[in-house]
Structures are given as structure tokens and as C-alpha cells.
Amino acid sequence: MEIRIKINETEYADFVYRTEAAGFPSISAYARELLFPHHDYKQKWSEVKAYIDQLESGDIFFLREALPNTPSLFGRWVYEQQKELGLELDGKDRTGTNRWRKL
């Protein structure tokens, strides 16, 4: 299911600013947090980033190792922010799950 809303450029710029200030990887991530605060995406995302930060260069991992029961949308967030997180895609497992390497 998808929800679409129209906003003007000023509203968009404000939303981008608030997203970055809150430390979210994307506008859709921030919007989810606003709509579903009980899921605590911000805390979970912080845990994933902390896991990635403690990895050594060359370490290979699956996102599910960073956080048990990782929300599926986190895979997209990692993919979209792989450069900022210092990661590169290292292939997939037999189920199609991305395997990551720490740079």
C-alpha cells in the first residue's frame, strides 16, 4: 500500500531539514517514525549504525546480524546510505539477502 501527499517546495525543504536534524536516513524513514512512534525506528537505526561502526575493515555481514528481527525497510536504508556507512555490497545469499562488506 502506498500513501501519496503533495507538498510545496518550502514544505519539502523543511521536511528534509527536520529529517536530517533528527538523524534519519531518508524522508520516508522520518515520516514512518512520525506515523508509528511505537516502532522506535530511530533507536533501531542507531543500533544498526553502532553495529556497523564497530566492524573492522573487510568484515562481511548480513544486516540481520546487526539487529534481530530487522525491519525489512532497513535493508533499503542501508542500500541507500552504503557510501555514508562505509559499506559495499558483497553479493547475496541463496535467498537473495544482501551481504555487506565494511570498507
C-alpha positions in Angstrom: 0.0 0.0 0.0 1.2 3.5 -0.8 0.2 6.9 0.5 0.9 10.0 -1.5 0.6 13.6 -0.5 1.5 16.8 -2.3 3.6 19.4 -0.6 5.2 22.5 -1.9 9.0 23.2 -2.2 9.1 25.1 1.1 7.4 22.3 2.9 9.7 19.8 1.3 12.8 21.7 2.3 11.5 21.9 5.8 10.9 18.2 5.9 14.4 17.5 4.6 15.9 19.7 7.3 13.9 18.0 10.0 14.8 14.6 8.7 18.5 15.4 8.8 18.3 17.1 12.1 16.6 14.0 13.6 19.3 11.7 12.2 17.1 9.7 9.9 18.4 8.2 6.7 15.6 9.3 4.5 12.4 11.4 4.4 10.3 8.2 4.3 12.1 6.9 7.4 11.3 10.1 9.3 7.7 10.0 8.1 7.3 6.5 9.4 8.7 7.5 12.7 6.1 10.3 12.9 3.3 8.0 12.0 4.4 5.0 14.0 6.4 6.2 17.0 5.8 3.0 18.9 8.1 1.1 16.5 11.0 3.3 17.6 12.8 3.2 14.2 15.3 5.8 15.4 16.6 3.6 18.2 16.7 0.6 16.0 18.6 2.5 13.3 21.0 3.7 15.9 21.7 0.1 16.9 22.3 -0.9 13.3 24.7 2.0 12.8 26.6 1.2 16.0 27.0 -2.4 14.9 28.4 -1.2 11.6 30.7 1.3 13.2 32.3 -1.4 15.4 33.1 -3.7 12.4 36.7 -3.9 11.1 37.6 -3.0 7.5 36.9 -6.1 5.3 34.4 -7.6 7.7 31.5 -9.3 5.9 28.0 -9.4 7.4 24.3 -9.6 6.9 22.0 -6.8 8.2 20.1 -9.4 10.3 23.3 -9.8 12.4 23.1 -6.2 13.4 19.6 -6.3 14.8 17.5 -9.4 15.3 14.1 -9.1 13.5 15.4 -6.2 11.5 12.6 -4.3 9.8 12.8 -5.0 6.1 12.9 -1.4 5.2 16.2 -1.1 6.9 17.7 -3.1 4.0 16.7 -0.3 1.7 18.1 2.4 4.1 21.4 0.6 4.2 21.5 0.3 0.5 20.7 3.9 0.0 23.3 5.0 2.6 26.0 2.5 1.9 28.6 5.1 1.0 27.9 7.2 4.2 28.0 4.0 6.3 31.3 2.9 4.7 29.9 -0.3 3.1 29.9 -2.0 -0.2 27.6 -4.8 -1.5 29.4 -8.1 -1.4 26.8 -10.3 -3.1 23.7 -12.1 -1.9 23.0 -15.4 -0.1 20.9 -18.1 -1.7 17.7 -16.4 -0.5 18.6 -13.1 -2.2 19.6 -11.2 1.0 22.4 -8.6 0.6 25.8 -9.4 2.0 27.8 -6.4 3.0 31.5 -5.6 3.4 32.8 -2.9 5.7 35.3 -0.6 3.8 
